[in-house]
């Protein structure tokens, strides 16, 4: 993060240990321009610490919890003992992701000859709107340039960042399945069913794919692949409803099942 930024109390930060003394350890905060923080010996580990170097050493990367920030004195108090293993792993992964996102943004900036000031403004905007640069890239990979344009990023920037995001981030996907029973006693019942299935496939949503498979009369499998379960369920519901509404209007019958029940 840029130099003018400061961490907030309760935040987890990645630090590099620079100096270990008998009374504590001095560290640099990796995400805050190398600002210095201090871990008092009482915050190094739970219980009594006999030898502080048994717990921290110079150049070691550690995850700390911010206890207090004094911007006027430029002093940050940190705790090492108040970070559990899950919090440590999560923060380290977040930090690594952010480093990757910084690199991706640098590639884009170099390719489009952005000035340092323009890059700084872009970073500030993305962090303000998405919290982290990496989350901004994830959103672009999922939704395309529009995800940036709608938060105020110039269109030409958004269109340049989109392919970088698509190349480096694999959007998460889930898939769900449901079943449709469609039947019609009309003379052209087969065609009515085909048109009902066509209605099902007319439901379109960005980043979502819908597949129909014949299981056996009168059943069809409907599979939806989407970025998340909420969207997948929504598309599945809308698609199957269109098919059922169509075939019922044509005098036939339709039924949706979440699971493959006996016909």
DRENMI-695112 format. One line per field, with one value per atom (N, C-alpha, C): residue number from 1; residue in three letters; atom name; y negated, z negated, x. Coordinates in pm, whole numbers. Example, Ala and Ser with C-alpha at 12.3 -4.5 7.8 and 13.67 -1.06 7.14 Angstrom:
<keros>
n	c(1;1;1;2;2;2) $
res	c(ALA;ALA;ALA;SER;SER;SER) $
atom	c(N;CA;C;N;CA;C) $
Y	c(569;450;330;225;106;-3) $
Z	c(-780;-780;-780;-708;-714;-787) $
X	c(1319;1230;1320;1285;1367;1290) $
</keros>
This chain:
<keros>
n	c(1;1;1;2;2;2;3;3;3;4;4;4;5;5;5;6;6;6;7;7;7;8;8;8;9;9;9;10;10;10;11;11;11;12;12;12;13;13;13;14;14;14;15;15;15;16;16;16;17;17;17;18;18;18;19;19;19;20;20;20;21;21;21;22;22;22;23;23;23;24;24;24;25;25;25;26;26;26;27;27;27;28;28;28;29;29;29;30;30;30;31;31;31;32;32;32;33;33;33;34;34;34;35;35;35;36;36;36;37;37;37;38;38;38;39;39;39;40;40;40;41;41;41;42;42;42;43;43;43;44;44;44;45;45;45;46;46;46;47;47;47;48;48;48;49;49;49;50;50;50;51;51;51;52;52;52;53;53;53;54;54;54;55;55;55;56;56;56;57;57;57;58;58;58;59;59;59;60;60;60;61;61;61;62;62;62;63;63;63;64;64;64;65;65;65;66;66;66;67;67;67;68;68;68;69;69;69;70;70;70;71;71;71;72;72;72;73;73;73;74;74;74;75;75;75;76;76;76;77;77;77;78;78;78;79;79;79;80;80;80;81;81;81;82;82;82;83;83;83;84;84;84;85;85;85;86;86;86;87;87;87;88;88;88;89;89;89;90;90;90;91;91;91;92;92;92;93;93;93;94;94;94;95;95;95;96;96;96;97;97;97;98;98;98;99;99;99;100;100;100;101;101;101;102;102;102;103;103;103;104;104;104;105;105;105;106;106;106;107;107;107;108;108;108;109;109;109;110;110;110;111;111;111;112;112;112;113;113;113;114;114;114;115;115;115;116;116;116;117;117;117;118;118;118;119;119;119;120;120;120;121;121;121;122;122;122;123;123;123;124;124;124;125;125;125;126;126;126;127;127;127;128;128;128;129;129;129;130;130;130;131;131;131;132;132;132;133;133;133;134;134;134;135;135;135;136;136;136;137;137;137;138;138;138;139;139;139;140;140;140;141;141;141;142;142;142;143;143;143;144;144;144;145;145;145;146;146;146;147;147;147;148;148;148;149;149;149;150;150;150;151;151;151;152;152;152;153;153;153;154;154;154;155;155;155;156;156;156;157;157;157;158;158;158;159;159;159;160;160;160;161;161;161;162;162;162;163;163;163;164;164;164;165;165;165;166;166;166;167;167;167;168;168;168;169;169;169;170;170;170;171;171;171;172;172;172;173;173;173;174;174;174;175;175;175;176;176;176;177;177;177;178;178;178;179;179;179;180;180;180;181;181;181;182;182;182;183;183;183;184;184;184;185;185;185;186;186;186;187;187;187;188;188;188;189;189;189;190;190;190;191;191;191;192;192;192;193;193;193;194;194;194;195;195;195;196;196;196;197;197;197;198;198;198;199;199;199;200;200;200;201;201;201;202;202;202;203;203;203;204;204;204;205;205;205;206;206;206;207;207;207;208;208;208;209;209;209;210;210;210;211;211;211;212;212;212;213;213;213;214;214;214;215;215;215;216;216;216;217;217;217;218;218;218;219;219;219;220;220;220;221;221;221;222;222;222;223;223;223;224;224;224;225;225;225;226;226;226;227;227;227;228;228;228;229;229;229;230;230;230;231;231;231;232;232;232;233;233;233;234;234;234;235;235;235;236;236;236;237;237;237;238;238;238;239;239;239;240;240;240;241;241;241;242;242;242;243;243;243;244;244;244;245;245;245;246;246;246;247;247;247;248;248;248;249;249;249;250;250;250;251;251;251;252;252;252;253;253;253;254;254;254;255;255;255;256;256;256;257;257;257;258;258;258;259;259;259;260;260;260;261;261;261;262;262;262;263;263;263) $
res	c(UNK;UNK;UNK;UNK;UNK;UNK;UNK;UNK;UNK;UNK;UNK;UNK;UNK;UNK;UNK;UNK;UNK;UNK;UNK;UNK;UNK;UNK;UNK;UNK;UNK;UNK;UNK;UNK;UNK;UNK;UNK;UNK;UNK;UNK;UNK;UNK;UNK;UNK;UNK;UNK;UNK;UNK;UNK;UNK;UNK;UNK;UNK;UNK;UNK;UNK;UNK;UNK;UNK;UNK;UNK;UNK;UNK;UNK;UNK;UNK;UNK;UNK;UNK;UNK;UNK;UNK;UNK;UNK;UNK;UNK;UNK;UNK;UNK;UNK;UNK;UNK;UNK;UNK;UNK;UNK;UNK;UNK;UNK;UNK;UNK;UNK;UNK;UNK;UNK;UNK;UNK;UNK;UNK;UNK;UNK;UNK;UNK;UNK;UNK;UNK;UNK;UNK;UNK;UNK;UNK;UNK;UNK;UNK;UNK;UNK;UNK;UNK;UNK;UNK;UNK;UNK;UNK;UNK;UNK;UNK;UNK;UNK;UNK;UNK;UNK;UNK;UNK;UNK;UNK;UNK;UNK;UNK;UNK;UNK;UNK;UNK;UNK;UNK;UNK;UNK;UNK;UNK;UNK;UNK;UNK;UNK;UNK;UNK;UNK;UNK;UNK;UNK;UNK;UNK;UNK;UNK;UNK;UNK;UNK;UNK;UNK;UNK;UNK;UNK;UNK;UNK;UNK;UNK;UNK;UNK;UNK;UNK;UNK;UNK;UNK;UNK;UNK;UNK;UNK;UNK;UNK;UNK;UNK;UNK;UNK;UNK;UNK;UNK;UNK;UNK;UNK;UNK;UNK;UNK;UNK;UNK;UNK;UNK;UNK;UNK;UNK;UNK;UNK;UNK;UNK;UNK;UNK;UNK;UNK;UNK;UNK;UNK;UNK;UNK;UNK;UNK;UNK;UNK;UNK;UNK;UNK;UNK;UNK;UNK;UNK;UNK;UNK;UNK;UNK;UNK;UNK;UNK;UNK;UNK;UNK;UNK;UNK;UNK;UNK;UNK;UNK;UNK;UNK;UNK;UNK;UNK;UNK;UNK;UNK;UNK;UNK;UNK;UNK;UNK;UNK;UNK;UNK;UNK;UNK;UNK;UNK;UNK;UNK;UNK;UNK;UNK;UNK;UNK;UNK;UNK;UNK;UNK;UNK;UNK;UNK;UNK;UNK;UNK;UNK;UNK;UNK;UNK;UNK;UNK;UNK;UNK;UNK;UNK;UNK;UNK;UNK;UNK;UNK;UNK;UNK;UNK;UNK;UNK;UNK;UNK;UNK;UNK;UNK;UNK;UNK;UNK;UNK;UNK;UNK;UNK;UNK;UNK;UNK;UNK;UNK;UNK;UNK;UNK;UNK;UNK;UNK;UNK;UNK;UNK;UNK;UNK;UNK;UNK;UNK;UNK;UNK;UNK;UNK;UNK;UNK;UNK;UNK;UNK;UNK;UNK;UNK;UNK;UNK;UNK;UNK;UNK;UNK;UNK;UNK;UNK;UNK;UNK;UNK;UNK;UNK;UNK;UNK;UNK;UNK;UNK;UNK;UNK;UNK;UNK;UNK;UNK;UNK;UNK;UNK;UNK;UNK;UNK;UNK;UNK;UNK;UNK;UNK;UNK;UNK;UNK;UNK;UNK;UNK;UNK;UNK;UNK;UNK;UNK;UNK;UNK;UNK;UNK;UNK;UNK;UNK;UNK;UNK;UNK;UNK;UNK;UNK;UNK;UNK;UNK;UNK;UNK;UNK;UNK;UNK;UNK;UNK;UNK;UNK;UNK;UNK;UNK;UNK;UNK;UNK;UNK;UNK;UNK;UNK;UNK;UNK;UNK;UNK;UNK;UNK;UNK;UNK;UNK;UNK;UNK;UNK;UNK;UNK;UNK;UNK;UNK;UNK;UNK;UNK;UNK;UNK;UNK;UNK;UNK;UNK;UNK;UNK;UNK;UNK;UNK;UNK;UNK;UNK;UNK;UNK;UNK;UNK;UNK;UNK;UNK;UNK;UNK;UNK;UNK;UNK;UNK;UNK;UNK;UNK;UNK;UNK;UNK;UNK;UNK;UNK;UNK;UNK;UNK;UNK;UNK;UNK;UNK;UNK;UNK;UNK;UNK;UNK;UNK;UNK;UNK;UNK;UNK;UNK;UNK;UNK;UNK;UNK;UNK;UNK;UNK;UNK;UNK;UNK;UNK;UNK;UNK;UNK;UNK;UNK;UNK;UNK;UNK;UNK;UNK;UNK;UNK;UNK;UNK;UNK;UNK;UNK;UNK;UNK;UNK;UNK;UNK;UNK;UNK;UNK;UNK;UNK;UNK;UNK;UNK;UNK;UNK;UNK;UNK;UNK;UNK;UNK;UNK;UNK;UNK;UNK;UNK;UNK;UNK;UNK;UNK;UNK;UNK;UNK;UNK;UNK;UNK;UNK;UNK;UNK;UNK;UNK;UNK;UNK;UNK;UNK;UNK;UNK;UNK;UNK;UNK;UNK;UNK;UNK;UNK;UNK;UNK;UNK;UNK;UNK;UNK;UNK;UNK;UNK;UNK;UNK;UNK;UNK;UNK;UNK;UNK;UNK;UNK;UNK;UNK;UNK;UNK;UNK;UNK;UNK;UNK;UNK;UNK;UNK;UNK;UNK;UNK;UNK;UNK;UNK;UNK;UNK;UNK;UNK;UNK;UNK;UNK;UNK;UNK;UNK;UNK;UNK;UNK;UNK;UNK;UNK;UNK;UNK;UNK;UNK;UNK;UNK;UNK;UNK;UNK;UNK;UNK;UNK;UNK;UNK;UNK;UNK;UNK;UNK;UNK;UNK;UNK;UNK;UNK;UNK;UNK;UNK;UNK;UNK;UNK;UNK;UNK;UNK;UNK;UNK;UNK;UNK;UNK;UNK;UNK;UNK;UNK;UNK;UNK;UNK;UNK;UNK;UNK;UNK;UNK;UNK;UNK;UNK;UNK;UNK;UNK;UNK;UNK;UNK;UNK;UNK;UNK;UNK;UNK;UNK;UNK;UNK;UNK;UNK;UNK;UNK;UNK;UNK;UNK;UNK;UNK;UNK;UNK;UNK;UNK;UNK;UNK;UNK;UNK;UNK;UNK;UNK;UNK;UNK;UNK;UNK;UNK;UNK;UNK;UNK;UNK;UNK;UNK;UNK;UNK;UNK;UNK;UNK;UNK;UNK;UNK;UNK;UNK;UNK;UNK;UNK;UNK;UNK;UNK;UNK;UNK;UNK;UNK;UNK;UNK;UNK;UNK;UNK;UNK;UNK;UNK;UNK;UNK;UNK;UNK;UNK;UNK;UNK;UNK;UNK;UNK;UNK;UNK;UNK;UNK;UNK;UNK;UNK;UNK;UNK;UNK;UNK;UNK;UNK;UNK;UNK;UNK;UNK;UNK;UNK;UNK;UNK;UNK;UNK;UNK;UNK) $
atom	c(N;CA;C;N;CA;C;N;CA;C;N;CA;C;N;CA;C;N;CA;C;N;CA;C;N;CA;C;N;CA;C;N;CA;C;N;CA;C;N;CA;C;N;CA;C;N;CA;C;N;CA;C;N;CA;C;N;CA;C;N;CA;C;N;CA;C;N;CA;C;N;CA;C;N;CA;C;N;CA;C;N;CA;C;N;CA;C;N;CA;C;N;CA;C;N;CA;C;N;CA;C;N;CA;C;N;CA;C;N;CA;C;N;CA;C;N;CA;C;N;CA;C;N;CA;C;N;CA;C;N;CA;C;N;CA;C;N;CA;C;N;CA;C;N;CA;C;N;CA;C;N;CA;C;N;CA;C;N;CA;C;N;CA;C;N;CA;C;N;CA;C;N;CA;C;N;CA;C;N;CA;C;N;CA;C;N;CA;C;N;CA;C;N;CA;C;N;CA;C;N;CA;C;N;CA;C;N;CA;C;N;CA;C;N;CA;C;N;CA;C;N;CA;C;N;CA;C;N;CA;C;N;CA;C;N;CA;C;N;CA;C;N;CA;C;N;CA;C;N;CA;C;N;CA;C;N;CA;C;N;CA;C;N;CA;C;N;CA;C;N;CA;C;N;CA;C;N;CA;C;N;CA;C;N;CA;C;N;CA;C;N;CA;C;N;CA;C;N;CA;C;N;CA;C;N;CA;C;N;CA;C;N;CA;C;N;CA;C;N;CA;C;N;CA;C;N;CA;C;N;CA;C;N;CA;C;N;CA;C;N;CA;C;N;CA;C;N;CA;C;N;CA;C;N;CA;C;N;CA;C;N;CA;C;N;CA;C;N;CA;C;N;CA;C;N;CA;C;N;CA;C;N;CA;C;N;CA;C;N;CA;C;N;CA;C;N;CA;C;N;CA;C;N;CA;C;N;CA;C;N;CA;C;N;CA;C;N;CA;C;N;CA;C;N;CA;C;N;CA;C;N;CA;C;N;CA;C;N;CA;C;N;CA;C;N;CA;C;N;CA;C;N;CA;C;N;CA;C;N;CA;C;N;CA;C;N;CA;C;N;CA;C;N;CA;C;N;CA;C;N;CA;C;N;CA;C;N;CA;C;N;CA;C;N;CA;C;N;CA;C;N;CA;C;N;CA;C;N;CA;C;N;CA;C;N;CA;C;N;CA;C;N;CA;C;N;CA;C;N;CA;C;N;CA;C;N;CA;C;N;CA;C;N;CA;C;N;CA;C;N;CA;C;N;CA;C;N;CA;C;N;CA;C;N;CA;C;N;CA;C;N;CA;C;N;CA;C;N;CA;C;N;CA;C;N;CA;C;N;CA;C;N;CA;C;N;CA;C;N;CA;C;N;CA;C;N;CA;C;N;CA;C;N;CA;C;N;CA;C;N;CA;C;N;CA;C;N;CA;C;N;CA;C;N;CA;C;N;CA;C;N;CA;C;N;CA;C;N;CA;C;N;CA;C;N;CA;C;N;CA;C;N;CA;C;N;CA;C;N;CA;C;N;CA;C;N;CA;C;N;CA;C;N;CA;C;N;CA;C;N;CA;C;N;CA;C;N;CA;C;N;CA;C;N;CA;C;N;CA;C;N;CA;C;N;CA;C;N;CA;C;N;CA;C;N;CA;C;N;CA;C;N;CA;C;N;CA;C;N;CA;C;N;CA;C;N;CA;C;N;CA;C;N;CA;C;N;CA;C;N;CA;C;N;CA;C;N;CA;C;N;CA;C;N;CA;C;N;CA;C;N;CA;C;N;CA;C;N;CA;C;N;CA;C;N;CA;C;N;CA;C;N;CA;C;N;CA;C;N;CA;C;N;CA;C;N;CA;C;N;CA;C;N;CA;C;N;CA;C;N;CA;C;N;CA;C;N;CA;C;N;CA;C;N;CA;C;N;CA;C;N;CA;C;N;CA;C;N;CA;C;N;CA;C;N;CA;C;N;CA;C;N;CA;C;N;CA;C;N;CA;C;N;CA;C;N;CA;C;N;CA;C;N;CA;C;N;CA;C;N;CA;C;N;CA;C;N;CA;C;N;CA;C;N;CA;C;N;CA;C) $
Y	c(119;0;-125;-240;-360;-411;-495;-538;-610;-685;-764;-678;-553;-467;-413;-395;-340;-226;-126;-16;-60;19;-9;92;51;146;266;387;509;572;499;549;645;742;833;781;780;726;821;821;901;814;868;790;868;793;853;808;904;871;810;688;618;622;619;619;684;774;841;794;742;698;780;764;841;806;685;637;645;686;696;698;688;695;578;521;414;476;437;496;388;425;339;399;315;359;361;479;497;421;412;354;204;147;6;-72;-51;-129;-111;3;27;-49;-96;-161;-66;-124;-43;-15;108;147;214;230;289;396;512;620;629;589;600;747;779;918;985;906;963;1002;953;983;1080;1135;1228;1366;1415;1549;1555;1649;1668;1728;1684;1734;1657;1704;1636;1668;1563;1581;1566;1675;1672;1618;1674;1628;1585;1455;1402;1458;1490;1543;1686;1748;1878;1860;1738;1711;1624;1531;1444;1428;1404;1385;1282;1220;1121;1180;1100;1132;1232;1272;1363;1286;1351;1295;1343;1249;1284;1210;1265;1197;1149;1020;959;896;877;804;665;564;426;394;348;313;164;82;-63;-134;-245;-324;-470;-526;-668;-733;-794;-851;-969;-1046;-1163;-1121;-1017;-967;-863;-829;-727;-596;-555;-435;-337;-210;-105;8;38;151;274;387;510;626;728;852;970;1057;1181;1295;1291;1402;1406;1294;1288;1323;1398;1444;1596;1659;1806;1855;1985;2040;2015;2027;2002;1857;1764;1623;1594;1660;1640;1687;1808;1862;1777;1735;1655;1522;1459;1329;1342;1445;1466;1487;1566;1589;1460;1379;1251;1160;1158;1075;1120;1251;1303;1270;1282;1246;1098;1014;871;837;908;888;923;1032;1071;965;913;811;684;648;532;552;672;703;695;749;745;601;519;379;307;346;287;321;447;487;398;380;298;154;100;-39;-61;34;22;29;121;138;16;-55;-170;-302;-295;-416;-508;-451;-530;-592;-714;-780;-723;-749;-703;-761;-885;-950;-882;-848;-780;-641;-571;-438;-450;-550;-569;-598;-682;-714;-591;-510;-389;-290;-271;-181;-227;-357;-411;-387;-406;-386;-240;-149;-6;42;-7;35;-25;-146;-208;-129;-86;-21;129;196;342;391;301;340;384;469;519;518;499;503;639;744;879;902;849;865;792;680;607;692;755;843;962;1018;1129;1087;968;921;899;847;825;958;1055;1186;1249;1220;1278;1205;1071;993;912;902;825;679;596;456;375;412;336;328;430;431;312;266;150;20;21;-101;-154;-64;-108;-166;-150;-213;-334;-374;-497;-483;-362;-342;-379;-459;-494;-368;-378;-261;-202;-288;-236;-159;-203;-130;5;3;126;230;184;276;331;254;302;397;376;461;596;597;718;838;826;944;989;896;933;1016;974;1048;1186;1191;1318;1417;1365;1451;1509;1432;1470;1528;1505;1552;1646;1762;1857;1835;1790;1759;1885;1874;1990;2032;2161;2209;2317;2320;2426;2480;2601;2653;2723;2704;2767;2832;2929;3005;3017;3011;3036;3119;3160;3247;3193;3203;3160;3281;3296;3394;3316;3337;3267;3369;3350;3444;3370;3421;3363;3472;3474;3572;3516;3395;3332;3405;3397;3464;3424;3299;3254;3237;3330;3321;3317;3391;3392;3253;3185;3051;2952;2971;2884;2897;3022;3044;2980;2993;2931;2780;2720;2575;2536;2620;2593;2595;2690;2697;2577;2532;2411;2290;2284;2175;2180;2298;2318;2260;2285;2241;2092;2025;1882;1798;1860;1787;1771;1646;1618;1527;1553;1474;1474;1358;1349;1443;1518;1608;1738;1762;1882;1965;2097;2186;2283;2322;2409;2524;2646;2764;2850;2904;2995;3132;3237;3373;3460;3540;3630;3750;3776;3887;4009;3985;4091;4039;4065;4007;4026;3918;3780;3686;3739;3664;3606;3481;3411;3356;3370;3317;3175;3084;2944;2915;2881;2853;2706;2639;2498;2485;2417;2388;2237;2192;2049;2014;1884;1843;1871;1878;1903;1973;2031;2109;2024;1904;1818;1790;1756;1728;1855;1967;2094;2134;2122;2158;2067;1938;1842;1875;1907;1941;2072;2171;2299;2281;2202;2178;2108;2002;1927;2012;2090;2170;2278;2350;2458;2403;2287;2226;2188;2138;2102;2225;2336;2459;2508;2508;2557;2466;2334;2240;2259;2285;2300;2427;2537;2663;2668;2607;2601;2517;2404;2318;2390;2492;2569;2695;2704;2816;2936;2929;3041;3024;3099;3090;3086;3020;3008;3011;3066;3077;3063;2984;2969;3043;3112;3182;3144;3118;3085;3210;3325;3451;3549;3652;3747;3847;3813;3900;4003;4114;4213;4151;4185;4127;4185) $
Z	c(0;0;0;38;46;-92;-93;-217;-311;-257;-344;-419;-386;-450;-582;-676;-806;-838;-911;-951;-1059;-1078;-1181;-1295;-1419;-1531;-1503;-1532;-1505;-1372;-1285;-1153;-1162;-1074;-1065;-956;-986;-892;-879;-760;-735;-764;-844;-886;-863;-848;-845;-970;-1046;-1169;-1131;-1180;-1148;-1262;-1385;-1499;-1618;-1684;-1803;-1923;-2024;-2149;-2263;-2382;-2497;-2534;-2504;-2546;-2435;-2313;-2206;-2069;-1966;-1829;-1746;-1667;-1575;-1436;-1373;-1244;-1144;-1016;-910;-855;-835;-782;-629;-573;-428;-346;-394;-314;-335;-421;-454;-436;-321;-286;-379;-447;-537;-667;-705;-835;-946;-1051;-1158;-1266;-1316;-1426;-1534;-1651;-1764;-1832;-1855;-1929;-2065;-2169;-2304;-2341;-2425;-2461;-2520;-2585;-2642;-2535;-2410;-2300;-2199;-2233;-2142;-2147;-2267;-2283;-2413;-2421;-2544;-2650;-2773;-2881;-2890;-2973;-2996;-2885;-2830;-2726;-2788;-2797;-2856;-2756;-2634;-2529;-2409;-2384;-2277;-2140;-2123;-1995;-1969;-2069;-2045;-1967;-1958;-1896;-1770;-1767;-1650;-1618;-1492;-1449;-1335;-1316;-1210;-1072;-991;-853;-845;-958;-958;-918;-838;-803;-907;-968;-1069;-1040;-1090;-1082;-1222;-1234;-1364;-1363;-1481;-1498;-1548;-1487;-1526;-1656;-1756;-1885;-1895;-1853;-1869;-1761;-1710;-1608;-1653;-1660;-1690;-1568;-1485;-1361;-1387;-1493;-1524;-1560;-1642;-1681;-1584;-1484;-1385;-1454;-1546;-1626;-1615;-1595;-1581;-1676;-1768;-1860;-1800;-1808;-1745;-1842;-1808;-1887;-1794;-1834;-1760;-1821;-1952;-2020;-1994;-1952;-1929;-1786;-1717;-1580;-1580;-1548;-1543;-1406;-1392;-1270;-1149;-1167;-1055;-1009;-1103;-1069;-1000;-1046;-986;-841;-816;-680;-587;-637;-556;-517;-613;-586;-491;-509;-419;-276;-258;-124;-64;-147;-101;-56;-134;-102;29;46;169;289;273;381;418;315;340;413;380;451;600;626;766;838;768;830;858;768;790;919;937;1055;1182;1176;1293;1331;1229;1256;1315;1272;1327;1475;1511;1652;1735;1684;1755;1767;1657;1657;1756;1762;1855;2000;2026;2162;2210;2116;2155;2116;2077;2048;1946;1838;1732;1646;1602;1512;1371;1286;1148;1079;1109;1048;1092;1220;1271;1207;1192;1128;984;912;772;758;848;842;871;968;1003;887;824;709;597;569;461;488;614;650;635;685;679;535;452;310;236;274;211;244;368;413;383;387;373;247;178;57;86;186;226;377;427;573;629;556;605;621;530;539;661;695;816;940;945;1058;1064;948;945;1004;966;1014;1165;1215;1360;1434;1378;1442;1449;1350;1343;1432;1431;1496;1617;1638;1751;1716;1816;1794;1721;1739;1678;1527;1466;1321;1274;1360;1326;1370;1487;1539;1444;1385;1298;1165;1131;1008;1039;1166;1201;1270;1305;1378;1524;1585;1727;1813;1912;1994;2060;2107;2174;2077;1950;1848;1822;1805;1775;1886;2010;2122;2131;2082;2081;1966;1853;1736;1752;1821;1833;1887;1997;2047;1951;1876;1777;1667;1623;1520;1570;1692;1749;1766;1796;1817;1687;1578;1453;1346;1358;1255;1315;1258;1299;1212;1274;1198;1132;1006;938;1004;1005;1066;980;982;917;1021;1003;1093;1012;1055;991;1099;1057;1152;1101;1196;1166;1279;1264;1364;1403;1531;1585;1641;1603;1667;1754;1884;1978;2060;2070;2150;2219;2335;2412;2492;2486;2562;2695;2728;2853;2972;3088;3207;3238;3214;3237;3104;3011;2876;2873;2963;2966;2994;3090;3123;3010;2942;2829;2720;2694;2593;2636;2764;2814;2796;2824;2809;2661;2574;2430;2384;2438;2403;2459;2578;2634;2544;2485;2392;2272;2226;2114;2146;2266;2305;2337;2343;2371;2252;2135;2016;2025;2035;2047;1935;1886;1777;1797;1782;1801;1709;1766;1687;1649;1704;1669;1795;1783;1894;1848;1943;1913;2013;1961;2048;2024;2135;2129;2180;2108;2149;2136;2237;2232;2143;2045;1952;1995;2031;2069;2047;2143;2138;2000;1945;1999;1941;1902;1816;1892;1849;1902;1784;1797;1693;1731;1636;1656;1567;1628;1552;1571;1461;1465;1405;1477;1428;1413;1290;1261;1161;1143;1049;903;869;730;726;610;597;608;554;560;704;787;927;1000;969;1034;1004;878;839;907;918;980;1127;1198;1341;1358;1274;1283;1263;1166;1138;1255;1307;1418;1544;1573;1696;1694;1585;1577;1574;1513;1510;1650;1733;1870;1946;1930;2001;1954;1823;1768;1809;1799;1837;1982;2070;2212;2237;2181;2213;2152;2035;1973;2059;2112;2199;2326;2367;2486;2454;2331;2294;2238;2224;2169;2020;1966;1823;1802;1696;1666;1516;1478;1336;1321;1220;1191;1062;1062;944;923;801;770;780;752;757;851;893;991;921;912;845;942;891;980;1064;1191;1281;1250) $
X	c(83;0;87;32;109;149;253;316;222;123;38;-65;-77;-173;-119;-211;-176;-272;-224;-314;-410;-514;-613;-598;-626;-623;-713;-662;-737;-704;-635;-599;-481;-478;-363;-269;-139;-41;78;138;257;380;473;589;718;827;960;1034;1086;1159;1294;1320;1444;1546;1498;1590;1522;1592;1540;1620;1552;1615;1559;1618;1571;1427;1384;1252;1148;1187;1090;1155;1073;1124;1072;1161;1125;1102;993;957;920;921;871;742;642;513;520;512;530;427;305;197;181;262;246;376;439;556;674;682;795;787;668;653;698;754;809;705;706;619;702;641;713;628;690;625;693;623;679;693;791;816;692;605;483;381;403;311;372;487;554;491;463;406;328;234;158;250;231;316;446;533;660;759;820;920;1058;1132;1267;1368;1367;1457;1372;1371;1287;1326;1454;1500;1453;1395;1331;1201;1153;1022;1031;1127;1143;1291;1320;1458;1461;1575;1590;1558;1491;1451;1336;1283;1168;1042;957;827;726;653;554;425;314;185;151;123;91;-47;-100;-226;-193;-253;-227;-302;-227;-287;-317;-222;-236;-155;-209;-140;-136;-18;1;65;-17;35;127;98;179;321;334;466;519;434;469;507;421;448;332;365;264;297;206;222;156;227;180;181;102;101;123;212;235;154;136;70;-81;-138;-283;-322;-237;-265;-260;-375;-374;-328;-310;-254;-343;-473;-565;-556;-552;-541;-408;-303;-171;-170;-221;-222;-308;-424;-515;-451;-386;-323;-206;-125;-11;-59;-165;-219;-273;-341;-394;-280;-174;-58;7;25;83;-4;-135;-227;-214;-198;-188;-58;49;175;160;87;62;-20;-122;-207;-127;-36;52;133;184;265;180;59;-29;-62;-87;-119;2;122;244;258;226;230;138;16;-82;-32;24;70;183;276;388;340;250;199;124;57;-24;42;170;251;184;134;74;184;162;256;241;340;332;209;176;60;-70;-77;-197;-212;-101;-104;-149;-97;-134;-282;-335;-479;-562;-518;-590;-590;-474;-465;-558;-554;-637;-785;-827;-967;-1007;-922;-954;-961;-868;-870;-989;-1026;-1143;-1270;-1283;-1406;-1409;-1291;-1288;-1217;-1146;-1076;-934;-917;-785;-774;-652;-632;-670;-634;-662;-812;-891;-1036;-1090;-1026;-1067;-1041;-923;-891;-986;-1021;-1116;-1250;-1296;-1427;-1424;-1313;-1301;-1296;-1223;-1217;-1355;-1437;-1571;-1671;-1666;-1771;-1726;-1595;-1546;-1524;-1487;-1451;-1559;-1685;-1794;-1782;-1720;-1702;-1619;-1527;-1445;-1509;-1569;-1631;-1737;-1813;-1923;-1877;-1750;-1699;-1611;-1608;-1539;-1406;-1365;-1239;-1263;-1175;-1192;-1207;-1292;-1324;-1200;-1108;-990;-899;-897;-822;-887;-1019;-1093;-1073;-1078;-1062;-920;-823;-686;-657;-723;-702;-773;-887;-968;-891;-817;-743;-633;-574;-472;-536;-655;-727;-769;-820;-866;-751;-632;-516;-462;-476;-411;-503;-633;-725;-829;-836;-937;-1060;-1168;-1288;-1344;-1384;-1442;-1573;-1601;-1724;-1789;-1920;-1996;-2093;-2137;-2240;-2348;-2470;-2586;-2671;-2750;-2832;-2975;-3069;-3208;-3267;-3392;-3455;-3592;-3621;-3749;-3823;-3947;-4036;-4133;-4126;-4213;-4290;-4422;-4502;-4615;-4655;-4764;-4833;-4967;-5046;-5094;-5054;-5097;-5035;-5099;-5046;-4900;-4867;-4728;-4655;-4686;-4629;-4477;-4412;-4266;-4211;-4275;-4230;-4258;-4369;-4402;-4296;-4256;-4152;-4020;-3987;-3863;-3867;-3984;-3994;-3987;-4042;-4034;-3888;-3812;-3670;-3593;-3634;-3573;-3599;-3719;-3751;-3657;-3630;-3539;-3401;-3353;-3219;-3211;-3325;-3325;-3279;-3275;-3230;-3078;-3034;-2892;-2846;-2728;-2669;-2518;-2456;-2312;-2235;-2141;-2059;-2127;-2246;-2323;-2348;-2331;-2366;-2474;-2560;-2673;-2673;-2682;-2679;-2803;-2859;-2974;-2933;-2972;-2940;-3065;-3091;-3205;-3171;-3256;-3234;-3315;-3439;-3532;-3672;-3761;-3896;-3959;-4013;-4025;-3919;-3804;-3711;-3591;-3555;-3438;-3356;-3226;-3137;-3097;-3105;-3067;-2946;-2834;-2711;-2673;-2645;-2605;-2466;-2377;-2242;-2232;-2198;-2199;-2090;-2062;-1958;-1992;-2122;-2160;-2296;-2327;-2449;-2575;-2571;-2690;-2730;-2632;-2660;-2703;-2637;-2672;-2816;-2855;-2992;-3093;-3059;-3149;-3171;-3063;-3074;-3150;-3121;-3191;-3341;-3379;-3521;-3589;-3525;-3584;-3596;-3492;-3490;-3597;-3607;-3706;-3849;-3865;-3999;-4045;-3953;-3990;-4038;-3967;-4005;-4142;-4163;-4290;-4405;-4385;-4491;-4531;-4431;-4460;-4542;-4498;-4566;-4705;-4723;-4857;-4950;-4900;-4981;-5021;-4944;-4974;-5055;-5105;-5191;-5117;-4987;-4910;-4887;-4792;-4762;-4611;-4572;-4430;-4406;-4293;-4260;-4109;-4069;-3926;-3892;-3777;-3729;-3584;-3550;-3409;-3321;-3382;-3308;-3379;-3307;-3359;-3449;-3576;-3672;-3728;-3785;-3847;-3956;-3960;-4062;-4199) $
</keros>
